[in-house]
Amino acid sequence: MTADVRDNTEKSRFEISVADEIVGFAAYEDTGELLVFTHTEIQPGNEGKGYAGTLIKAAMDVVRERNMLALPVCPFVQGWIAKNPEYGDLDYRAKPRGATD
């Protein structure tokens, strides 16, 4: 089945659903410049199906589209970014790139 991800701004979380049932979420705090990812959760019985990775990829795509950065406090999001270096530039903790002085 196809998983759909949406940003539920009222609850400050990205939600992933399958057949109109929410199977997981990634909670965040929006500072205006950063999305601080605080917790990721997949509902029991839905673990190991790739939903968490799909969820975080979609969330990081939104971060990029909004020209923001992510501060991954959640260990899962930290690990996902580490395993997907093409999203490393979105990590607020990353060292600045480019010339200095």
SEFIZA-3560 file (N, C-alpha, C; in Angstrom, 3 decimals):
REM SEFIZA-3560
<numar><xx>0.828</xx><yy>-1.182</yy><zz>0.000</zz><atom>N</atom></numar>
<numar><xx>0.000</xx><yy>0.000</yy><zz>0.000</zz><atom>CA</atom></numar>
<numar><xx>0.875</xx><yy>1.249</yy><zz>0.000</zz><atom>C</atom></numar>
<numar><xx>0.336</xx><yy>2.307</yy><zz>-0.529</zz><atom>N</atom></numar>
<numar><xx>1.049</xx><yy>3.570</yy><zz>-0.602</zz><atom>CA</atom></numar>
<numar><xx>0.905</xx><yy>4.331</yy><zz>0.711</zz><atom>C</atom></numar>
<numar><xx>2.030</xx><yy>4.850</yy><zz>1.166</zz><atom>N</atom></numar>
<numar><xx>2.025</xx><yy>5.670</yy><zz>2.380</zz><atom>CA</atom></numar>
<numar><xx>2.011</xx><yy>7.137</yy><zz>1.976</zz><atom>C</atom></numar>
<numar><xx>1.211</xx><yy>7.921</yy><zz>2.677</zz><atom>N</atom></numar>
<numar><xx>1.113</xx><yy>9.352</yy><zz>2.436</zz><atom>CA</atom></numar>
<numar><xx>1.613</xx><yy>10.093</yy><zz>3.665</zz><atom>C</atom></numar>
<numar><xx>2.388</xx><yy>11.175</yy><zz>3.420</zz><atom>N</atom></numar>
<numar><xx>2.906</xx><yy>11.992</yy><zz>4.512</zz><atom>CA</atom></numar>
<numar><xx>2.321</xx><yy>13.385</yy><zz>4.381</zz><atom>C</atom></numar>
<numar><xx>1.887</xx><yy>13.931</yy><zz>5.511</zz><atom>N</atom></numar>
<numar><xx>1.385</xx><yy>15.308</yy><zz>5.503</zz><atom>CA</atom></numar>
<numar><xx>1.886</xx><yy>16.018</yy><zz>6.759</zz><atom>C</atom></numar>
<numar><xx>2.003</xx><yy>17.325</yy><zz>6.640</zz><atom>N</atom></numar>
<numar><xx>2.402</xx><yy>18.167</yy><zz>7.756</zz><atom>CA</atom></numar>
<numar><xx>1.135</xx><yy>18.614</yy><zz>8.474</zz><atom>C</atom></numar>
<numar><xx>0.918</xx><yy>18.094</yy><zz>9.658</zz><atom>N</atom></numar>
<numar><xx>-0.230</xx><yy>18.490</yy><zz>10.470</zz><atom>CA</atom></numar>
<numar><xx>0.250</xx><yy>19.639</yy><zz>11.364</zz><atom>C</atom></numar>
<numar><xx>0.157</xx><yy>20.852</yy><zz>10.858</zz><atom>N</atom></numar>
<numar><xx>0.679</xx><yy>22.012</yy><zz>11.584</zz><atom>CA</atom></numar>
<numar><xx>-0.072</xx><yy>22.268</yy><zz>12.886</zz><atom>C</atom></numar>
<numar><xx>-1.334</xx><yy>21.888</yy><zz>12.968</zz><atom>N</atom></numar>
<numar><xx>-2.093</xx><yy>22.077</yy><zz>14.208</zz><atom>CA</atom></numar>
<numar><xx>-1.519</xx><yy>21.250</yy><zz>15.351</zz><atom>C</atom></numar>
<numar><xx>-0.981</xx><yy>20.070</yy><zz>15.028</zz><atom>N</atom></numar>
<numar><xx>-0.386</xx><yy>19.204</yy><zz>16.048</zz><atom>CA</atom></numar>
<numar><xx>1.145</xx><yy>19.282</yy><zz>16.041</zz><atom>C</atom></numar>
<numar><xx>1.716</xx><yy>20.113</yy><zz>15.166</zz><atom>N</atom></numar>
<numar><xx>3.175</xx><yy>20.256</yy><zz>15.038</zz><atom>CA</atom></numar>
<numar><xx>3.847</xx><yy>18.899</yy><zz>14.837</zz><atom>C</atom></numar>
<numar><xx>3.384</xx><yy>18.211</yy><zz>13.810</zz><atom>N</atom></numar>
<numar><xx>3.995</xx><yy>16.926</yy><zz>13.501</zz><atom>CA</atom></numar>
<numar><xx>3.703</xx><yy>16.536</yy><zz>12.054</zz><atom>C</atom></numar>
<numar><xx>4.637</xx><yy>15.795</yy><zz>11.494</zz><atom>N</atom></numar>
<numar><xx>4.419</xx><yy>15.159</yy><zz>10.203</zz><atom>CA</atom></numar>
<numar><xx>3.803</xx><yy>13.808</yy><zz>10.504</zz><atom>C</atom></numar>
<numar><xx>2.770</xx><yy>13.450</yy><zz>9.740</zz><atom>N</atom></numar>
<numar><xx>2.087</xx><yy>12.180</yy><zz>9.950</zz><atom>CA</atom></numar>
<numar><xx>2.189</xx><yy>11.335</yy><zz>8.688</zz><atom>C</atom></numar>
<numar><xx>2.371</xx><yy>10.038</yy><zz>8.888</zz><atom>N</atom></numar>
<numar><xx>2.370</xx><yy>9.107</yy><zz>7.766</zz><atom>CA</atom></numar>
<numar><xx>1.155</xx><yy>8.207</yy><zz>7.927</zz><atom>C</atom></numar>
<numar><xx>0.409</xx><yy>8.061</yy><zz>6.841</zz><atom>N</atom></numar>
<numar><xx>-0.796</xx><yy>7.245</yy><zz>6.895</zz><atom>CA</atom></numar>
<numar><xx>-0.813</xx><yy>6.254</yy><zz>5.748</zz><atom>C</atom></numar>
<numar><xx>-1.467</xx><yy>5.147</yy><zz>6.012</zz><atom>N</atom></numar>
<numar><xx>-1.681</xx><yy>4.092</yy><zz>5.028</zz><atom>CA</atom></numar>
<numar><xx>-3.166</xx><yy>3.770</yy><zz>5.066</zz><atom>C</atom></numar>
<numar><xx>-3.808</xx><yy>3.817</yy><zz>3.907</zz><atom>N</atom></numar>
<numar><xx>-5.255</xx><yy>3.566</yy><zz>3.824</zz><atom>CA</atom></numar>
<numar><xx>-6.008</xx><yy>4.444</yy><zz>4.829</zz><atom>C</atom></numar>
<numar><xx>-5.634</xx><yy>5.716</yy><zz>4.873</zz><atom>N</atom></numar>
<numar><xx>-6.272</xx><yy>6.716</yy><zz>5.732</zz><atom>CA</atom></numar>
<numar><xx>-6.115</xx><yy>6.454</yy><zz>7.226</zz><atom>C</atom></numar>
<numar><xx>-5.206</xx><yy>5.579</yy><zz>7.614</zz><atom>N</atom></numar>
<numar><xx>-4.929</xx><yy>5.323</yy><zz>9.031</zz><atom>CA</atom></numar>
<numar><xx>-3.525</xx><yy>5.837</yy><zz>9.347</zz><atom>C</atom></numar>
<numar><xx>-3.407</xx><yy>6.689</yy><zz>10.358</zz><atom>N</atom></numar>
<numar><xx>-2.091</xx><yy>7.201</yy><zz>10.756</zz><atom>CA</atom></numar>
<numar><xx>-1.303</xx><yy>6.066</yy><zz>11.392</zz><atom>C</atom></numar>
<numar><xx>-0.126</xx><yy>5.791</yy><zz>10.811</zz><atom>N</atom></numar>
<numar><xx>0.716</xx><yy>4.713</yy><zz>11.319</zz><atom>CA</atom></numar>
<numar><xx>1.970</xx><yy>5.246</yy><zz>12.012</zz><atom>C</atom></numar>
<numar><xx>2.182</xx><yy>6.558</yy><zz>11.954</zz><atom>N</atom></numar>
<numar><xx>3.333</xx><yy>7.126</yy><zz>12.631</zz><atom>CA</atom></numar>
<numar><xx>3.381</xx><yy>8.625</yy><zz>12.502</zz><atom>C</atom></numar>
<numar><xx>4.301</xx><yy>9.222</yy><zz>13.270</zz><atom>N</atom></numar>
<numar><xx>4.458</xx><yy>10.674</yy><zz>13.216</zz><atom>CA</atom></numar>
<numar><xx>5.858</xx><yy>11.075</yy><zz>13.645</zz><atom>C</atom></numar>
<numar><xx>6.241</xx><yy>12.269</yy><zz>13.239</zz><atom>N</atom></numar>
<numar><xx>7.481</xx><yy>12.900</yy><zz>13.681</zz><atom>CA</atom></numar>
<numar><xx>7.101</xx><yy>14.271</yy><zz>14.235</zz><atom>C</atom></numar>
<numar><xx>7.218</xx><yy>14.422</yy><zz>15.538</zz><atom>N</atom></numar>
<numar><xx>6.845</xx><yy>15.675</yy><zz>16.201</zz><atom>CA</atom></numar>
<numar><xx>7.967</xx><yy>16.689</yy><zz>16.043</zz><atom>C</atom></numar>
<numar><xx>7.574</xx><yy>17.964</yy><zz>15.955</zz><atom>N</atom></numar>
<numar><xx>8.560</xx><yy>19.034</yy><zz>15.819</zz><atom>CA</atom></numar>
<numar><xx>8.090</xx><yy>20.305</yy><zz>16.502</zz><atom>C</atom></numar>
<numar><xx>9.040</xx><yy>21.191</yy><zz>16.715</zz><atom>N</atom></numar>
<numar><xx>8.754</xx><yy>22.548</yy><zz>17.159</zz><atom>CA</atom></numar>
<numar><xx>9.267</xx><yy>23.463</yy><zz>16.056</zz><atom>C</atom></numar>
<numar><xx>8.447</xx><yy>24.389</yy><zz>15.619</zz><atom>N</atom></numar>
<numar><xx>8.800</xx><yy>25.319</yy><zz>14.553</zz><atom>CA</atom></numar>
<numar><xx>9.220</xx><yy>26.643</yy><zz>15.183</zz><atom>C</atom></numar>
<numar><xx>10.498</xx><yy>27.002</yy><zz>15.018</zz><atom>N</atom></numar>
<numar><xx>11.004</xx><yy>28.255</yy><zz>15.581</zz><atom>CA</atom></numar>
<numar><xx>10.917</xx><yy>29.404</yy><zz>14.582</zz><atom>C</atom></numar>
<numar><xx>10.498</xx><yy>29.100</yy><zz>13.367</zz><atom>N</atom></numar>
<numar><xx>10.475</xx><yy>30.102</yy><zz>12.312</zz><atom>CA</atom></numar>
<numar><xx>11.685</xx><yy>29.982</yy><zz>11.397</zz><atom>C</atom></numar>
<numar><xx>12.806</xx><yy>29.549</yy><zz>11.958</zz><atom>N</atom></numar>
<numar><xx>14.026</xx><yy>29.313</yy><zz>11.172</zz><atom>CA</atom></numar>
<numar><xx>14.403</xx><yy>27.851</yy><zz>11.152</zz><atom>C</atom></numar>
<numar><xx>13.988</xx><yy>27.135</yy><zz>12.192</zz><atom>N</atom></numar>
<numar><xx>14.326</xx><yy>25.722</yy><zz>12.346</zz><atom>CA</atom></numar>
<numar><xx>13.071</xx><yy>24.900</yy><zz>12.595</zz><atom>C</atom></numar>
<numar><xx>13.128</xx><yy>23.646</yy><zz>12.150</zz><atom>N</atom></numar>
<numar><xx>12.181</xx><yy>22.650</yy><zz>12.636</zz><atom>CA</atom></numar>
<numar><xx>12.985</xx><yy>21.755</yy><zz>13.568</zz><atom>C</atom></numar>
<numar><xx>12.635</xx><yy>21.776</yy><zz>14.841</zz><atom>N</atom></numar>
<numar><xx>13.323</xx><yy>20.977</yy><zz>15.856</zz><atom>CA</atom></numar>
<numar><xx>12.551</xx><yy>19.670</yy><zz>15.996</zz><atom>C</atom></numar>
<numar><xx>13.147</xx><yy>18.589</yy><zz>15.511</zz><atom>N</atom></numar>
<numar><xx>12.485</xx><yy>17.276</yy><zz>15.551</zz><atom>CA</atom></numar>
<numar><xx>12.738</xx><yy>16.637</yy><zz>16.904</zz><atom>C</atom></numar>
<numar><xx>11.657</xx><yy>16.424</yy><zz>17.656</zz><atom>N</atom></numar>
<numar><xx>11.769</xx><yy>15.978</yy><zz>19.042</zz><atom>CA</atom></numar>
<numar><xx>11.458</xx><yy>14.499</yy><zz>19.263</zz><atom>C</atom></numar>
<numar><xx>10.648</xx><yy>13.913</yy><zz>18.385</zz><atom>N</atom></numar>
<numar><xx>10.231</xx><yy>12.526</yy><zz>18.628</zz><atom>CA</atom></numar>
<numar><xx>9.645</xx><yy>11.930</yy><zz>17.356</zz><atom>C</atom></numar>
<numar><xx>10.013</xx><yy>10.689</yy><zz>17.083</zz><atom>N</atom></numar>
<numar><xx>9.435</xx><yy>9.938</yy><zz>15.968</zz><atom>CA</atom></numar>
<numar><xx>8.840</xx><yy>8.657</yy><zz>16.532</zz><atom>C</atom></numar>
<numar><xx>7.648</xx><yy>8.332</yy><zz>16.078</zz><atom>N</atom></numar>
<numar><xx>6.973</xx><yy>7.139</yy><zz>16.589</zz><atom>CA</atom></numar>
<numar><xx>6.207</xx><yy>6.446</yy><zz>15.477</zz><atom>C</atom></numar>
<numar><xx>6.366</xx><yy>5.134</yy><zz>15.415</zz><atom>N</atom></numar>
<numar><xx>5.597</xx><yy>4.294</yy><zz>14.490</zz><atom>CA</atom></numar>
<numar><xx>4.715</xx><yy>3.387</yy><zz>15.345</zz><atom>C</atom></numar>
<numar><xx>3.452</xx><yy>3.291</yy><zz>14.980</zz><atom>N</atom></numar>
<numar><xx>2.488</xx><yy>2.520</yy><zz>15.765</zz><atom>CA</atom></numar>
<numar><xx>2.861</xx><yy>1.037</yy><zz>15.787</zz><atom>C</atom></numar>
<numar><xx>2.607</xx><yy>0.373</yy><zz>16.917</zz><atom>N</atom></numar>
<numar><xx>2.890</xx><yy>-1.060</yy><zz>17.015</zz><atom>CA</atom></numar>
<numar><xx>2.252</xx><yy>-1.835</yy><zz>15.861</zz><atom>C</atom></numar>
<numar><xx>3.009</xx><yy>-2.781</yy><zz>15.350</zz><atom>N</atom></numar>
<numar><xx>2.547</xx><yy>-3.589</yy><zz>14.227</zz><atom>CA</atom></numar>
<numar><xx>2.943</xx><yy>-3.013</yy><zz>12.881</zz><atom>C</atom></numar>
<numar><xx>3.459</xx><yy>-1.795</yy><zz>12.884</zz><atom>N</atom></numar>
<numar><xx>3.871</xx><yy>-1.151</yy><zz>11.644</zz><atom>CA</atom></numar>
<numar><xx>5.381</xx><yy>-0.923</yy><zz>11.573</zz><atom>C</atom></numar>
<numar><xx>6.109</xx><yy>-1.361</yy><zz>12.582</zz><atom>N</atom></numar>
<numar><xx>7.553</xx><yy>-1.214</yy><zz>12.587</zz><atom>CA</atom></numar>
<numar><xx>8.184</xx><yy>-2.109</yy><zz>11.523</zz><atom>C</atom></numar>
<numar><xx>9.350</xx><yy>-1.710</yy><zz>11.054</zz><atom>N</atom></numar>
<numar><xx>10.095</xx><yy>-2.534</yy><zz>10.104</zz><atom>CA</atom></numar>
<numar><xx>9.572</xx><yy>-2.524</yy><zz>8.685</zz><atom>C</atom></numar>
<numar><xx>8.681</xx><yy>-1.628</yy><zz>8.373</zz><atom>N</atom></numar>
<numar><xx>8.103</xx><yy>-1.558</yy><zz>7.034</zz><atom>CA</atom></numar>
<numar><xx>8.622</xx><yy>-0.368</yy><zz>6.239</zz><atom>C</atom></numar>
<numar><xx>9.562</xx><yy>0.369</yy><zz>6.816</zz><atom>N</atom></numar>
<numar><xx>10.148</xx><yy>1.510</yy><zz>6.124</zz><atom>CA</atom></numar>
<numar><xx>9.369</xx><yy>2.805</yy><zz>6.284</zz><atom>C</atom></numar>
<numar><xx>8.327</xx><yy>2.786</yy><zz>7.111</zz><atom>N</atom></numar>
<numar><xx>7.508</xx><yy>3.983</yy><zz>7.257</zz><atom>CA</atom></numar>
<numar><xx>8.275</xx><yy>5.142</yy><zz>7.901</zz><atom>C</atom></numar>
<numar><xx>9.101</xx><yy>4.853</yy><zz>8.888</zz><atom>N</atom></numar>
<numar><xx>9.830</xx><yy>5.932</yy><zz>9.562</zz><atom>CA</atom></numar>
<numar><xx>10.786</xx><yy>6.628</yy><zz>8.597</zz><atom>C</atom></numar>
<numar><xx>11.492</xx><yy>5.869</yy><zz>7.785</zz><atom>N</atom></numar>
<numar><xx>12.383</xx><yy>6.467</yy><zz>6.798</zz><atom>CA</atom></numar>
<numar><xx>11.638</xx><yy>7.290</yy><zz>5.768</zz><atom>C</atom></numar>
<numar><xx>10.512</xx><yy>6.768</yy><zz>5.298</zz><atom>N</atom></numar>
<numar><xx>9.674</xx><yy>7.509</yy><zz>4.341</zz><atom>CA</atom></numar>
<numar><xx>9.186</xx><yy>8.807</yy><zz>4.968</zz><atom>C</atom></numar>
<numar><xx>8.785</xx><yy>8.735</yy><zz>6.222</zz><atom>N</atom></numar>
<numar><xx>8.288</xx><yy>9.893</yy><zz>6.962</zz><atom>CA</atom></numar>
<numar><xx>9.361</xx><yy>10.969</yy><zz>7.087</zz><atom>C</atom></numar>
<numar><xx>10.557</xx><yy>10.584</yy><zz>7.503</zz><atom>N</atom></numar>
<numar><xx>11.617</xx><yy>11.576</yy><zz>7.719</zz><atom>CA</atom></numar>
<numar><xx>12.115</xx><yy>12.134</yy><zz>6.397</zz><atom>C</atom></numar>
<numar><xx>12.188</xx><yy>11.320</yy><zz>5.355</zz><atom>N</atom></numar>
<numar><xx>12.588</xx><yy>11.845</yy><zz>4.046</zz><atom>CA</atom></numar>
<numar><xx>11.613</xx><yy>12.922</yy><zz>3.589</zz><atom>C</atom></numar>
<numar><xx>10.325</xx><yy>12.660</yy><zz>3.719</zz><atom>N</atom></numar>
<numar><xx>9.317</xx><yy>13.647</yy><zz>3.314</zz><atom>CA</atom></numar>
<numar><xx>9.431</xx><yy>14.913</yy><zz>4.166</zz><atom>C</atom></numar>
<numar><xx>9.662</xx><yy>14.743</yy><zz>5.459</zz><atom>N</atom></numar>
<numar><xx>9.819</xx><yy>15.899</yy><zz>6.342</zz><atom>CA</atom></numar>
<numar><xx>11.043</xx><yy>16.720</yy><zz>5.947</zz><atom>C</atom></numar>
<numar><xx>12.152</xx><yy>16.058</yy><zz>5.643</zz><atom>N</atom></numar>
<numar><xx>13.371</xx><yy>16.777</yy><zz>5.239</zz><atom>CA</atom></numar>
<numar><xx>13.174</xx><yy>17.478</yy><zz>3.897</zz><atom>C</atom></numar>
<numar><xx>12.400</xx><yy>16.875</yy><zz>3.013</zz><atom>N</atom></numar>
<numar><xx>12.086</xx><yy>17.541</yy><zz>1.739</zz><atom>CA</atom></numar>
<numar><xx>11.307</xx><yy>18.834</yy><zz>1.986</zz><atom>C</atom></numar>
<numar><xx>10.406</xx><yy>18.820</yy><zz>2.960</zz><atom>N</atom></numar>
<numar><xx>9.658</xx><yy>20.028</yy><zz>3.310</zz><atom>CA</atom></numar>
<numar><xx>10.594</xx><yy>21.067</yy><zz>3.924</zz><atom>C</atom></numar>
<numar><xx>11.493</xx><yy>20.631</yy><zz>4.780</zz><atom>N</atom></numar>
<numar><xx>12.479</xx><yy>21.557</yy><zz>5.366</zz><atom>CA</atom></numar>
<numar><xx>13.244</xx><yy>22.252</yy><zz>4.244</zz><atom>C</atom></numar>
<numar><xx>13.686</xx><yy>21.483</yy><zz>3.259</zz><atom>N</atom></numar>
<numar><xx>14.429</xx><yy>22.054</yy><zz>2.131</zz><atom>CA</atom></numar>
<numar><xx>13.557</xx><yy>23.018</yy><zz>1.326</zz><atom>C</atom></numar>
<numar><xx>12.327</xx><yy>22.618</yy><zz>1.041</zz><atom>N</atom></numar>
<numar><xx>11.408</xx><yy>23.473</yy><zz>0.272</zz><atom>CA</atom></numar>
<numar><xx>11.154</xx><yy>24.804</yy><zz>0.970</zz><atom>C</atom></numar>
<numar><xx>11.119</xx><yy>24.777</yy><zz>2.278</zz><atom>N</atom></numar>
<numar><xx>10.857</xx><yy>25.993</yy><zz>3.060</zz><atom>CA</atom></numar>
<numar><xx>12.120</xx><yy>26.816</yy><zz>3.319</zz><atom>C</atom></numar>
<numar><xx>13.250</xx><yy>26.312</yy><zz>2.798</zz><atom>N</atom></numar>
<numar><xx>14.532</xx><yy>26.995</yy><zz>2.983</zz><atom>CA</atom></numar>
<numar><xx>14.843</xx><yy>27.172</yy><zz>4.472</zz><atom>C</atom></numar>
<numar><xx>14.623</xx><yy>26.100</yy><zz>5.224</zz><atom>N</atom></numar>
<numar><xx>14.856</xx><yy>26.090</yy><zz>6.666</zz><atom>CA</atom></numar>
<numar><xx>15.974</xx><yy>25.108</yy><zz>6.980</zz><atom>C</atom></numar>
<numar><xx>16.280</xx><yy>24.946</yy><zz>8.253</zz><atom>N</atom></numar>
<numar><xx>17.190</xx><yy>23.921</yy><zz>8.734</zz><atom>CA</atom></numar>
<numar><xx>16.448</xx><yy>23.055</yy><zz>9.740</zz><atom>C</atom></numar>
<numar><xx>16.987</xx><yy>21.868</yy><zz>9.974</zz><atom>N</atom></numar>
<numar><xx>16.419</xx><yy>20.943</yy><zz>10.946</zz><atom>CA</atom></numar>
<numar><xx>17.393</xx><yy>20.794</yy><zz>12.112</zz><atom>C</atom></numar>
<numar><xx>16.852</xx><yy>20.756</yy><zz>13.305</zz><atom>N</atom></numar>
<numar><xx>17.637</xx><yy>20.424</yy><zz>14.492</zz><atom>CA</atom></numar>
<numar><xx>17.101</xx><yy>19.096</yy><zz>15.002</zz><atom>C</atom></numar>
<numar><xx>17.799</xx><yy>18.000</yy><zz>14.681</zz><atom>N</atom></numar>
<numar><xx>17.304</xx><yy>16.678</yy><zz>15.066</zz><atom>CA</atom></numar>
<numar><xx>17.669</xx><yy>16.320</yy><zz>16.503</zz><atom>C</atom></numar>
<numar><xx>16.746</xx><yy>16.540</yy><zz>17.416</zz><atom>N</atom></numar>
<numar><xx>16.924</xx><yy>16.122</yy><zz>18.802</zz><atom>CA</atom></numar>
<numar><xx>16.581</xx><yy>14.638</yy><zz>18.915</zz><atom>C</atom></numar>
<numar><xx>15.632</xx><yy>14.203</yy><zz>18.137</zz><atom>N</atom></numar>
<numar><xx>15.195</xx><yy>12.808</yy><zz>18.105</zz><atom>CA</atom></numar>
<numar><xx>16.327</xx><yy>11.920</yy><zz>17.581</zz><atom>C</atom></numar>
<numar><xx>16.697</xx><yy>10.868</yy><zz>18.315</zz><atom>N</atom></numar>
<numar><xx>17.773</xx><yy>9.983</yy><zz>17.864</zz><atom>CA</atom></numar>
<numar><xx>17.517</xx><yy>9.338</yy><zz>16.500</zz><atom>C</atom></numar>
<numar><xx>16.251</xx><yy>9.010</yy><zz>16.199</zz><atom>N</atom></numar>
<numar><xx>15.974</xx><yy>8.403</yy><zz>14.901</zz><atom>CA</atom></numar>
<numar><xx>16.279</xx><yy>9.379</yy><zz>13.781</zz><atom>C</atom></numar>
<numar><xx>15.868</xx><yy>10.622</yy><zz>13.921</zz><atom>N</atom></numar>
<numar><xx>16.125</xx><yy>11.624</yy><zz>12.881</zz><atom>CA</atom></numar>
<numar><xx>17.622</xx><yy>11.865</yy><zz>12.752</zz><atom>C</atom></numar>
<numar><xx>18.338</xx><yy>11.920</yy><zz>13.864</zz><atom>N</atom></numar>
<numar><xx>19.797</xx><yy>12.066</yy><zz>13.819</zz><atom>CA</atom></numar>
<numar><xx>20.419</xx><yy>10.933</yy><zz>13.004</zz><atom>C</atom></numar>
<numar><xx>20.015</xx><yy>9.714</yy><zz>13.297</zz><atom>N</atom></numar>
<numar><xx>20.554</xx><yy>8.552</yy><zz>12.582</zz><atom>CA</atom></numar>
<numar><xx>20.183</xx><yy>8.544</yy><zz>11.115</zz><atom>C</atom></numar>
<numar><xx>18.959</xx><yy>8.956</yy><zz>10.802</zz><atom>N</atom></numar>
<numar><xx>18.523</xx><yy>8.983</yy><zz>9.406</zz><atom>CA</atom></numar>
<numar><xx>19.359</xx><yy>9.978</yy><zz>8.606</zz><atom>C</atom></numar>
<numar><xx>19.590</xx><yy>11.152</yy><zz>9.163</zz><atom>N</atom></numar>
<numar><xx>20.407</xx><yy>12.151</yy><zz>8.458</zz><atom>CA</atom></numar>
<numar><xx>21.828</xx><yy>11.631</yy><zz>8.280</zz><atom>C</atom></numar>
<numar><xx>22.370</xx><yy>10.962</yy><zz>9.289</zz><atom>N</atom></numar>
<numar><xx>23.722</xx><yy>10.410</yy><zz>9.179</zz><atom>CA</atom></numar>
<numar><xx>23.811</xx><yy>9.367</yy><zz>8.064</zz><atom>C</atom></numar>
<numar><xx>22.756</xx><yy>8.605</yy><zz>7.855</zz><atom>N</atom></numar>
<numar><xx>22.729</xx><yy>7.573</yy><zz>6.817</zz><atom>CA</atom></numar>
<numar><xx>22.361</xx><yy>8.120</yy><zz>5.442</zz><atom>C</atom></numar>
<numar><xx>21.922</xx><yy>9.349</yy><zz>5.391</zz><atom>N</atom></numar>
<numar><xx>21.504</xx><yy>9.986</yy><zz>4.134</zz><atom>CA</atom></numar>
<numar><xx>22.232</xx><yy>11.322</yy><zz>3.986</zz><atom>C</atom></numar>
<numar><xx>23.522</xx><yy>11.268</yy><zz>3.659</zz><atom>N</atom></numar>
<numar><xx>24.339</xx><yy>12.485</yy><zz>3.637</zz><atom>CA</atom></numar>
<numar><xx>23.859</xx><yy>13.560</yy><zz>2.668</zz><atom>C</atom></numar>
<numar><xx>23.039</xx><yy>13.202</yy><zz>1.704</zz><atom>N</atom></numar>
<numar><xx>22.503</xx><yy>14.207</yy><zz>0.788</zz><atom>CA</atom></numar>
<numar><xx>21.568</xx><yy>15.183</yy><zz>1.508</zz><atom>C</atom></numar>
<numar><xx>21.186</xx><yy>14.852</yy><zz>2.743</zz><atom>N</atom></numar>
<numar><xx>20.365</xx><yy>15.746</yy><zz>3.556</zz><atom>CA</atom></numar>
<numar><xx>21.168</xx><yy>16.391</yy><zz>4.687</zz><atom>C</atom></numar>
<numar><xx>22.448</xx><yy>16.114</yy><zz>4.744</zz><atom>N</atom></numar>
<numar><xx>23.302</xx><yy>16.628</yy><zz>5.810</zz><atom>CA</atom></numar>
<numar><xx>23.366</xx><yy>18.144</yy><zz>5.865</zz><atom>C</atom></numar>
<numar><xx>23.197</xx><yy>18.798</yy><zz>4.723</zz><atom>N</atom></numar>
<numar><xx>23.239</xx><yy>20.265</yy><zz>4.699</zz><atom>CA</atom></numar>
<numar><xx>22.054</xx><yy>20.889</yy><zz>5.418</zz><atom>C</atom></numar>
<numar><xx>21.020</xx><yy>20.102</yy><zz>5.709</zz><atom>N</atom></numar>
<numar><xx>19.843</xx><yy>20.618</yy><zz>6.406</zz><atom>CA</atom></numar>
<numar><xx>19.997</xx><yy>20.559</yy><zz>7.922</zz><atom>C</atom></numar>
<numar><xx>21.014</xx><yy>19.850</yy><zz>8.399</zz><atom>N</atom></numar>
<numar><xx>21.229</xx><yy>19.669</yy><zz>9.833</zz><atom>CA</atom></numar>
<numar><xx>21.846</xx><yy>20.935</yy><zz>10.424</zz><atom>C</atom></numar>
<numar><xx>21.134</xx><yy>21.576</yy><zz>11.297</zz><atom>N</atom></numar>
<numar><xx>21.591</xx><yy>22.803</yy><zz>11.939</zz><atom>CA</atom></numar>
<numar><xx>22.952</xx><yy>22.623</yy><zz>12.614</zz><atom>C</atom></numar>
<numar><xx>23.239</xx><yy>21.416</yy><zz>13.074</zz><atom>N</atom></numar>
<numar><xx>24.491</xx><yy>21.141</yy><zz>13.780</zz><atom>CA</atom></numar>
<numar><xx>25.681</xx><yy>20.974</yy><zz>12.847</zz><atom>C</atom></numar>
<numar><xx>25.413</xx><yy>20.898</yy><zz>11.544</zz><atom>N</atom></numar>
<numar><xx>26.498</xx><yy>20.687</yy><zz>10.577</zz><atom>CA</atom></numar>
<numar><xx>27.413</xx><yy>21.905</yy><zz>10.535</zz><atom>C</atom></numar>
<numar><xx>28.664</xx><yy>21.642</yy><zz>10.269</zz><atom>N</atom></numar>
<numar><xx>29.632</xx><yy>22.733</yy><zz>10.163</zz><atom>CA</atom></numar>
<numar><xx>29.308</xx><yy>23.578</yy><zz>8.932</zz><atom>C</atom></numar>
<numar><xx>29.429</xx><yy>24.893</yy><zz>9.058</zz><atom>N</atom></numar>
<numar><xx>29.175</xx><yy>25.757</yy><zz>7.894</zz><atom>CA</atom></numar>
<numar><xx>30.146</xx><yy>25.435</yy><zz>6.771</zz><atom>C</atom></numar>
<numar><xx>29.636</xx><yy>25.551</yy><zz>5.578</zz><atom>N</atom></numar>
<numar><xx>30.461</xx><yy>25.302</yy><zz>4.410</zz><atom>CA</atom></numar>
<numar><xx>30.753</xx><yy>26.623</yy><zz>3.715</zz><atom>C</atom></numar>
<numar><xx>31.869</xx><yy>26.680</yy><zz>3.045</zz><atom>N</atom></numar>
<numar><xx>32.187</xx><yy>27.875</yy><zz>2.299</zz><atom>CA</atom></numar>
<numar><xx>33.394</xx><yy>28.594</yy><zz>2.899</zz><atom>C</atom></numar>
<numar><xx>33.759</xx><yy>29.658</yy><zz>2.255</zz><atom>N</atom></numar>
<numar><xx>34.946</xx><yy>30.404</yy><zz>2.650</zz><atom>CA</atom></numar>
<numar><xx>34.670</xx><yy>31.242</yy><zz>3.903</zz><atom>C</atom></numar>
<numar><xx>35.717</xx><yy>31.424</yy><zz>4.667</zz><atom>N</atom></numar>
<numar><xx>35.647</xx><yy>32.308</yy><zz>5.822</zz><atom>CA</atom></numar>
<numar><xx>36.790</xx><yy>33.309</yy><zz>5.724</zz><atom>C</atom></numar>
<numar><xx>36.623</xx><yy>34.450</yy><zz>6.342</zz><atom>N</atom></numar>
<numar><xx>37.596</xx><yy>35.531</yy><zz>6.306</zz><atom>CA</atom></numar>
<numar><xx>37.820</xx><yy>35.968</yy><zz>4.899</zz><atom>C</atom></numar>
//
